[in-house]
């Protein structure tokens, strides 16, 4: 931050000078990093935090019977992450009086940065999967906006969803169901998504001007971690299937 202020001050001073400012090039000896001796006092302060971080990042969250991959129209990775957001959103909402309840989840494949391995999945794996600080938000959409949403999914060729099933036909969504029941576009729908997508990220402009907007203050990454811990505490492992959430 101090460097930024210094650069700004130099540029401002140069702009205000009548005489053109010409930076002077100065050559100094380069110092290779490996030539610098570690500061023992500083190292003694850092080591406990480093070790604690390593233990935290190596925590086993859950085991998976299969590699979790992303693809369209539906994927094992997309299903698991969307289920995680649904689970955490619903459990949080149930604890709050008069809070809205999510009907469906919509995320984006672009936000999932890597696959998850078969076998042990650690906190570190989840950070690699979701390195962003995006938070879960709940948006209430009108039937018209929801129609735009499912047609957008159809045009993409699929997306990570939960609580929603649909067929893609000629770039449009057909046979839309919410929570296993046919949806007739006759009522508002609450969608759990990320705050990035809620502001039009990845072209999801249909989220603009929702009927309702609720901040959960839960990061998408944390939702995944909470869900994985829950699966493990139940004595289970991940073994997601392609369920026909989105078909074409």
Number of C-alpha atoms within 10 A of each C-alpha: 5 7 8 8 10 11 11 12 12 11 12 11 11 15 12 10 9 7 8 9 13 7 7 6 6 5 6 6 5 6 8 7 7 7 7 8 7 9 8 9 8 9 11 10 10 11 11 11 11 12 11 10 11 12 12 13 16 13 14 17 24 22 19 18 13 16 16 21 16 21 14 14 21 23 24 22 24 28 24 22 24 25 21 24 31 27 19 21 23 16 11 14 16 13 9 9 7 8 11 18 19 22 19 22 25 22 24 19 18 10 16 21 15 18 17 22 16 14 14 15 20 20 21 17 20 22 17 15 18 19 15 15 13 19 18 28 24 25 25 23 24 18 16 13 21 20 17 19 19 24 20 20 24 24 15 13 18 25 26 28 28 27 19 22 24 23 21 22 14 10 16 17 23 17 13 20 16 16 12 10 12 13 16 11 14 9 11 16 21 21 26 29 27 26 21 18 22 24 15 13 13 13 11 17 16 19 23 14 14 15 14 13 18 13 12 16 11 18 19 26 23 21 22 25 21 16 21 27 16 16 15 15 12 9 9 14 18 20 14 17 14 14 12 14 21 25 19 15
